[in-house]
Amino acid sequence: MTPFDAPESAIRAPNISDRLLEIDALRGIAAVMVVLFHYTTRFGVRYGHIEDPGWGVPWGWLGVNLFFMISGFVIFMTLDRTRHPFDFLLSRFSRLYPAYWVAVAVTTAVVAYSNLPGKTTGPLTVLANMLMFHGLFGIKDVDSVYWSLEVELLFYAIMLSLWIAGWLKRPLLSLSAWLGLQLLYAVAQRFAGVSLPYTLSHMLVLPYIPYFGVGMIVYLSKTQRGIPAWQLSAVVLLALGVIALGSGTLDASVAAGFGSLVYVAAHGTLPVLRHRVLVWFGAISYPLYLLHENIGWSVLLLLEEAGCATNLAIAFAAATAITLAATLHYAVEMPAMRGVRHRYHAWRAQRAGAHGDFGRRRWLAGVAAALLVVNAAGRGFQLQSRPDVSGASSVATVQPARTVAVPCQQAGDPAPKVLLVLGQSNAGNHGSERNEARIRVFYRGHCYDSTEPLPGMTGEGGSIWSRLAPSLEMELHVPVILAPLAVESTTIAAWTDKGPVHEAFRRLLDDLVAARLTPDAILWQQGKSDVRLGTDAREYEQSFRKLVADLRARRLDAPVFVARSSHCRDQRNGYMHRLQTRLPHSVAGVYVGADTDSLPETLRVGGCHFRHCKEIRVSIL
């Protein structure tokens, strides 16, 4: 989700230059949507505003889909002006990397200075982020919005490969095949309950190809390449059908609306989009996207904790992000892009076409080999699931196992006790202190002796479970295996409704059954996100029943212990605490767990996450 492809004069197609301002304006609108989503809804879920701002933009994440459509439109513009693969590579490099490198450095510095909870990173992580495709290796993002950069890079690589192979001469056939593969995935998941290989889906950006595809169709309709209108319409309907099948009719309807918006903008029938303010936001949209989240959150936390009114803090954070974005645009992005392209054109003139002798087949083989090498390396680092586009239930930062697999039960040892750990951030690696002890953890079908941060959980810090497991081993005199899945900022609906968190949850249960590991206890530590979103008590209980039903359907009949967990910042919510206390009386096999709401503020960082896990251990036990 990035305004990567802001069309600059060096790559404009002459016959559609009048369209560029309106498409730029759409990019600016999408960027503002995402910013407001992160500053109102997303910040409220993750950290909690001191006071209710009285408004929000919970639908702002939809700007993601609009960005992908615009990228699909603009990719053909770039390829139409490409005469050699180097042209394309240099165009994308000059647009993306210089501004990105500076943004990574600035974000790292601000987060380190503000000590933004859960967002600090080490130097090696920062260095790896400079690749932009670090997510393929399971490496944490310096800023979580960077996940979409990898999606865009993979999309570019595939489109370049299709262009080199000559398959874009029949674009509808190539796009239909691409969409058909995602359709196969959606059908298998929905009607057969079968999850097809994730790696192939990720490397081919299948979940996002319907959005890219709609933008591509709009471009083809604009350039009038002799393709019948009915064929273009049929492929658009295929794309919307794939979205409806995979994500629901509401998402498909939104996609249709965005596609129509891109269409009228591309055909110049929406002159309001040419307003200079909207066009200017389009120009700075890429730096604004790169810089707004962690820096803005740092500003929000600082101002709100200092007593600043929430709405004023949001306005100041937005002004800060816009100022930084404009500075990055004028001082780095545009000068670097012009400089790189000027040197490239001079180099091409000197070589007088000699580099063109390399050949299409060798270029295609080179791109394919690069993708295979990166994919193989990524799988070696436990390639992780990407977040869903809502941003509310992300599994992007789930930690990979860092050691080699070991037998889950050593010969001669008594049968281990298995703890299935589920929940959001306080069930994950978000404590401020790490434990150096090795804990046996079940992850992706195998057991690992791992230190913190533990695999299967978001965060880079410590956890409460690494203190619990050794204590239980000493008391019970048997090995203890943790089977964790903890994803920050997730609502209970994310665990029970179709989406990446629910899929990861079901995958973990299936892996336990396949490994013949039966949980002896199931620990549920969740609730803060539903408090922030105002989830109705009845809806929460219904979702919780669905979660328990998923467990029982696999004959995982262990008792479920529900922690009382609703406290975040200085706000407590009585209804959630009472509901979590009442659940054991209304759902069979469910029991009252630890009361983590009773922990004092001194044991929390940022008012939410547990600070000193050693001190918390006794309370949890």
ZAMARGU-4260 file (C-alpha; in steps of 0.2 Angstrom, whole numbers, plus 5000, padded with zeros to 4 digits):
<rodrens>
0) 5000/5000/5000 | 5011/5014/4994 | 5010/5028/4982 | 5025/5021/4974 | 5021/5025/4956
5) 5018/5043/4957 | 5020/5047/4938 | 5033/5060/4935 | 5037/5069/4919 | 5051/5057/4915
10) 5039/5042/4913 | 5023/5051/4908 | 5013/5044/4893 | 5010/5059/4882 | 4992/5054/4877
15) 4986/5053/4895 | 4996/5067/4903 | 4980/5077/4907 | 4974/5062/4918 | 4989/5062/4930
20) 4984/5076/4942 | 4967/5067/4946 | 4976/5051/4949 | 4989/5060/4960 | 4974/5068/4970
25) 4967/5050/4973 | 4984/5045/4979 | 4984/5060/4991 | 4966/5056/4997 | 4971/5038/5000
30) 4986/5043/5010 | 4976/5055/5021 | 4963/5040/5024 | 4977/5029/5031 | 4984/5043/5042
35) 4968/5047/5050 | 4964/5028/5052 | 4981/5026/5061 | 4979/5041/5072 | 4961/5038/5078
40) 4955/5020/5077 | 4972/5011/5076 | 4980/5021/5090 | 4965/5020/5101 | 4966/5001/5099
45) 4984/4999/5102 | 4988/5012/5116 | 4971/5020/5120 | 4967/5039/5119 | 4967/5048/5136
50) 4950/5054/5131 | 4938/5049/5118 | 4941/5060/5102 | 4922/5059/5098 | 4926/5054/5080
55) 4936/5041/5071 | 4940/5034/5053 | 4939/5015/5056 | 4936/5013/5037 | 4953/5023/5033
60) 4962/5007/5030 | 4952/5005/5014 | 4965/5017/5007 | 4976/5002/5005 | 4965/4995/4992
65) 4964/5011/4983 | 4983/5012/4983 | 4984/4995/4975 | 4972/5000/4961 | 4982/5015/4957
70) 4998/5005/4957 | 4990/4993/4945 | 4985/5007/4934 | 5002/5016/4934 | 5012/5000/4931
75) 5007/4999/4913 | 5011/5017/4911 | 5029/5013/4916 | 5030/4998/4906 | 5024/5007/4890
80) 5039/5019/4891 | 5051/5004/4895 | 5062/4999/4881 | 5074/4989/4892 | 5073/4980/4909
85) 5086/4993/4916 | 5074/5007/4912 | 5061/4999/4923 | 5073/4994/4937 | 5081/5012/4938
90) 5064/5020/4937 | 5057/5010/4952 | 5074/5011/4962 | 5075/5030/4960 | 5057/5032/4965
95) 5057/5020/4980 | 5073/5018/4989 | 5081/5035/4992 | 5066/5042/5001 | 5063/5025/5010
100) 5081/5024/5017 | 5080/5042/5025 | 5062/5038/5031 | 5069/5022/5040 | 5083/5032/5048
105) 5072/5046/5054 | 5058/5034/5061 | 5071/5024/5070 | 5079/5039/5078 | 5062/5046/5084
110) 5056/5029/5090 | 5072/5027/5100 | 5071/5044/5107 | 5052/5042/5112 | 5054/5024/5117
115) 5038/5020/5109 | 5031/5004/5117 | 5033/4989/5106 | 5041/4998/5092 | 5060/5000/5096
120) 5072/4990/5085 | 5090/4985/5085 | 5103/4990/5073 | 5103/4974/5063 | 5084/4975/5061
125) 5086/4993/5055 | 5100/4988/5043 | 5090/4973/5036 | 5075/4985/5033 | 5085/4994/5021
130) 5082/4980/5009 | 5063/4984/5008 | 5060/4965/5006 | 5066/4960/5024 | 5049/4953/5028
135) 5053/4938/5017 | 5066/4934/5030 | 5054/4936/5045 | 5062/4952/5050 | 5052/4965/5060
140) 5047/4981/5051 | 5055/4997/5058 | 5037/5004/5055 | 5023/4991/5052 | 5016/5001/5037
145) 5032/4994/5027 | 5023/4977/5025 | 5015/4983/5009 | 5032/4989/5001 | 5036/4970/4999
150) 5019/4967/4991 | 5023/4981/4978 | 5041/4974/4975 | 5034/4957/4971 | 5021/4964/4960
155) 5034/4974/4950 | 5045/4959/4949 | 5031/4948/4942 | 5025/4962/4930 | 5043/4964/4923
160) 5044/4946/4921 | 5028/4945/4911 | 5034/4960/4900 | 5051/4952/4897 | 5042/4936/4892
165) 5030/4945/4880 | 5015/4939/4889 | 5008/4957/4892 | 5005/4958/4873 | 4989/4948/4879
170) 4986/4956/4895 | 4968/4950/4899 | 4974/4932/4897 | 4989/4934/4909 | 4978/4944/4921
175) 4964/4931/4920 | 4976/4917/4924 | 4983/4926/4939 | 4965/4930/4946 | 4960/4912/4942
180) 4974/4906/4954 | 4968/4917/4968 | 4950/4910/4964 | 4956/4893/4966 | 4964/4897/4983
185) 4947/4906/4989 | 4937/4891/4983 | 4948/4878/4992 | 4947/4888/5008 | 4929/4892/5008
190) 4921/4876/5002 | 4934/4863/5007 | 4942/4871/5022 | 4959/4868/5013 | 4973/4880/5015
195) 4984/4879/4999 | 5002/4883/5000 | 5005/4900/5008 | 5022/4903/5000 | 5015/4903/4982
200) 5001/4914/4987 | 5013/4927/4995 | 5026/4927/4981 | 5013/4929/4968 | 5003/4942/4978
205) 4987/4933/4976 | 4977/4941/4989 | 4980/4958/4982 | 4980/4954/4963 | 4961/4958/4961
210) 4965/4976/4967 | 4980/4978/4956 | 4970/4970/4942 | 4955/4982/4943 | 4968/4997/4940
215) 4976/4988/4926 | 4959/4986/4917 | 4956/5004/4920 | 4972/5008/4911 | 4968/4997/4897
220) 4951/5005/4894 | 4959/5022/4894 | 4972/5018/4881 | 4960/5009/4870 | 4971/4995/4864
225) 4957/4987/4853 | 4951/4976/4867 | 4932/4974/4867 | 4923/4982/4881 | 4914/4966/4886
230) 4931/4957/4888 | 4937/4971/4900 | 4920/4971/4910 | 4921/4952/4911 | 4939/4952/4919
235) 4933/4966/4931 | 4918/4955/4936 | 4930/4941/4939 | 4941/4952/4950 | 4926/4958/4960
240) 4920/4940/4962 | 4936/4934/4968 | 4936/4948/4982 | 4918/4944/4986 | 4922/4925/4988
245) 4938/4928/4998 | 4933/4944/5009 | 4914/4946/5007 | 4902/4956/4997 | 4905/4972/5006
250) 4923/4972/5002 | 4919/4968/4984 | 4906/4983/4984 | 4920/4995/4990 | 4932/4988/4977
255) 4919/4992/4964 | 4917/5010/4970 | 4935/5013/4971 | 4937/5005/4953 | 4924/5017/4947
260) 4933/5032/4955 | 4949/5027/4947 | 4940/5026/4930 | 4932/5043/4931 | 4948/5051/4937
265) 4958/5042/4923 | 4945/5049/4910 | 4946/5066/4916 | 4927/5067/4922 | 4930/5072/4940
270) 4938/5090/4939 | 4937/5093/4957 | 4952/5081/4959 | 4963/5094/4951 | 4962/5105/4966
275) 4980/5110/4970 | 4979/5105/4988 | 4973/5087/4983 | 4987/5086/4970 | 5000/5092/4982
280) 4995/5079/4995 | 4997/5066/4980 | 5014/5073/4977 | 5020/5070/4996 | 5009/5054/4998
285) 5024/5042/4998 | 5034/5051/5011 | 5018/5054/5021 | 5015/5035/5021 | 5033/5031/5026
290) 5034/5043/5040 | 5017/5045/5048 | 5013/5030/5059 | 5027/5027/5072 | 5032/5046/5072
295) 5014/5051/5074 | 5011/5039/5088 | 5026/5045/5097 | 5019/5063/5096 | 5002/5057/5101
300) 5008/5048/5117 | 5019/5062/5122 | 5006/5076/5120 | 4992/5066/5128 | 5002/5060/5143
305) 5007/5079/5145 | 4988/5083/5146 | 4985/5089/5129 | 4967/5087/5122 | 4966/5072/5111
310) 4959/5081/5096 | 4973/5094/5097 | 4986/5080/5099 | 4979/5072/5083 | 4980/5088/5074
315) 4998/5091/5079 | 5003/5074/5075 | 4996/5075/5058 | 5004/5092/5055 | 5021/5085/5061
320) 5019/5070/5048 | 5014/5082/5034 | 5029/5094/5037 | 5041/5079/5038 | 5034/5072/5022
325) 5035/5088/5013 | 5053/5090/5018 | 5057/5073/5013 | 5049/5075/4996 | 5058/5092/4991
330) 5074/5088/5000 | 5077/5070/4996 | 5064/5061/4985 | 5064/5073/4970 | 5082/5078/4969
335) 5087/5059/4971 | 5075/5054/4958 | 5082/5067/4946 | 5100/5063/4950 | 5099/5045/4948
340) 5089/5046/4931 | 5101/5059/4924 | 5116/5048/4928 | 5107/5033/4921 | 5102/5042/4904
345) 5120/5048/4903 | 5127/5030/4905 | 5115/5024/4892 | 5120/5037/4880 | 5138/5032/4882
350) 5135/5013/4880 | 5124/5017/4864 | 5113/5002/4867 | 5127/4989/4870 | 5119/4983/4885
355) 5103/4978/4875 | 5112/4963/4869 | 5109/4953/4885 | 5093/4946/4878 | 5075/4944/4885
360) 5077/4926/4890 | 5092/4929/4901 | 5083/4944/4909 | 5068/4933/4912 | 5079/4919/4919
365) 5088/4932/4930 | 5072/4939/4938 | 5065/4922/4940 | 5081/4916/4948 | 5081/4931/4960
370) 5063/4927/4966 | 5068/4909/4969 | 5083/4913/4979 | 5074/4926/4989 | 5060/4914/4992
375) 5071/4900/4997 | 5080/4911/5009 | 5064/4918/5016 | 5058/4900/5019 | 5074/4896/5029
380) 5070/4910/5040 | 5052/4904/5043 | 5042/4915/5031 | 5028/4923/5040 | 5010/4927/5037
385) 5007/4945/5031 | 4994/4956/5039 | 4976/4958/5033 | 4973/4975/5025 | 4962/4981/5039
390) 4977/4983/5050 | 4967/4978/5065 | 4972/4960/5066 | 4990/4959/5060 | 5001/4943/5061
395) 5015/4952/5052 | 5027/4952/5067 | 5024/4935/5074 | 5041/4929/5079 | 5050/4915/5070
400) 5058/4900/5079 | 5076/4904/5081 | 5083/4887/5084 | 5083/4870/5076 | 5068/4859/5079
405) 5069/4846/5094 | 5059/4831/5098 | 5043/4837/5108 | 5046/4823/5120 | 5063/4816/5125
410) 5065/4797/5127 | 5062/4792/5145 | 5054/4808/5150 | 5036/4808/5157 | 5023/4814/5145
415) 5024/4833/5144 | 5010/4845/5150 | 5005/4856/5135 | 4998/4874/5138 | 4989/4882/5123
420) 4992/4901/5125 | 4980/4912/5115 | 4977/4931/5115 | 4983/4948/5111 | 4998/4959/5116
425) 4999/4954/5135 | 4999/4936/5130 | 5014/4940/5118 | 5032/4946/5119 | 5028/4964/5124
430) 5035/4964/5142 | 5050/4976/5145 | 5061/4962/5152 | 5067/4946/5143 | 5070/4930/5151
435) 5086/4921/5146 | 5079/4903/5150 | 5075/4891/5136 | 5057/4886/5135 | 5050/4872/5125
440) 5038/4880/5112 | 5027/4871/5099 | 5027/4881/5083 | 5022/4877/5065 | 5021/4858/5069
445) 5038/4857/5078 | 5045/4860/5095 | 5059/4872/5099 | 5070/4876/5114 | 5068/4895/5112
450) 5073/4910/5122 | 5063/4926/5122 | 5055/4933/5111 | 5046/4917/5109 | 5040/4910/5092
455) 5022/4912/5088 | 5019/4929/5097 | 5021/4947/5092 | 5033/4958/5100 | 5052/4959/5104
460) 5052/4959/5123 | 5048/4947/5137 | 5032/4937/5141 | 5023/4930/5156 | 5023/4913/5150
465) 5042/4910/5151 | 5041/4912/5170 | 5025/4901/5171 | 5032/4886/5162 | 5048/4884/5173
470) 5038/4886/5189 | 5025/4873/5183 | 5039/4861/5178 | 5047/4862/5196 | 5030/4860/5204
475) 5023/4846/5193 | 5040/4837/5189 | 5036/4835/5171 | 5041/4845/5155 | 5030/4859/5150
480) 5027/4864/5131 | 5020/4880/5127 | 5009/4881/5111 | 5007/4900/5109 | 4998/4912/5097
485) 4997/4929/5103 | 4994/4944/5091 | 4994/4962/5097 | 4979/4973/5095 | 4967/4959/5090
490) 4948/4959/5094 | 4940/4943/5098 | 4931/4944/5081 | 4948/4942/5072 | 4950/4925/5080
495) 4933/4919/5075 | 4929/4927/5059 | 4938/4923/5042 | 4955/4932/5041 | 4973/4929/5044
500) 4972/4927/5063 | 4958/4915/5062 | 4968/4905/5049 | 4983/4905/5060 | 4973/4899/5075
505) 4965/4885/5066 | 4982/4880/5058 | 4989/4879/5076 | 4975/4868/5082 | 4977/4857/5067
510) 4996/4856/5070 | 4993/4851/5088 | 4981/4837/5082 | 4993/4831/5069 | 5008/4831/5082
515) 4997/4821/5094 | 4999/4835/5107 | 4984/4837/5117 | 4983/4853/5128 | 4981/4851/5146
520) 4975/4869/5148 | 4970/4883/5137 | 4975/4901/5143 | 4965/4915/5135 | 4972/4933/5138
525) 4962/4945/5128 | 4950/4959/5129 | 4958/4977/5128 | 4954/4979/5110 | 4936/4975/5112
530) 4935/4988/5126 | 4942/5001/5115 | 4931/4997/5100 | 4915/4995/5111 | 4911/4977/5107
535) 4894/4973/5113 | 4894/4960/5128 | 4883/4949/5119 | 4893/4949/5103 | 4909/4945/5113
540) 4901/4930/5121 | 4895/4924/5105 | 4912/4925/5097 | 4920/4917/5112 | 4908/4902/5110
545) 4913/4901/5092 | 4931/4901/5098 | 4928/4887/5110 | 4918/4877/5097 | 4934/4878/5086
550) 4943/4869/5100 | 4930/4856/5104 | 4928/4852/5085 | 4946/4845/5086 | 4942/4836/5102
555) 4953/4848/5112 | 4943/4847/5127 | 4956/4855/5140 | 4949/4868/5152 | 4949/4885/5145
560) 4955/4898/5158 | 4949/4916/5154 | 4960/4930/5161 | 4951/4946/5167 | 4960/4958/5154
565) 4952/4974/5150 | 4963/4987/5158 | 4973/4999/5146 | 4981/5016/5150 | 4971/5024/5164
570) 4954/5017/5158 | 4946/5002/5165 | 4930/4994/5159 | 4918/4986/5171 | 4907/4977/5158
575) 4922/4968/5150 | 4929/4963/5167 | 4912/4957/5173 | 4909/4948/5156 | 4925/4938/5158
580) 4921/4933/5175 | 4904/4928/5170 | 4909/4917/5155 | 4914/4902/5165 | 4896/4901/5171
585) 4888/4901/5154 | 4901/4891/5143 | 4905/4873/5148 | 4923/4869/5151 | 4928/4887/5154
590) 4935/4893/5170 | 4940/4910/5178 | 4959/4913/5175 | 4971/4926/5182 | 4965/4944/5186
595) 4978/4954/5177 | 4967/4970/5178 | 4972/4970/5197 | 4990/4973/5192 | 4996/4990/5198
600) 5001/5004/5185 | 5019/5002/5191 | 5019/4985/5182 | 5014/4992/5166 | 5023/5001/5152
605) 5013/5014/5142 | 4998/5010/5154 | 4995/4993/5144 | 5009/4981/5143 | 5016/4972/5157
610) 5033/4980/5163 | 5042/4968/5175 | 5037/4950/5171 | 5047/4943/5185 | 5035/4952/5198
615) 5020/4948/5188 | 5024/4929/5188 | 5017/4926/5206 | 5001/4935/5202 | 4998/4924/5186
620) 5001/4908/5195
</rodrens>
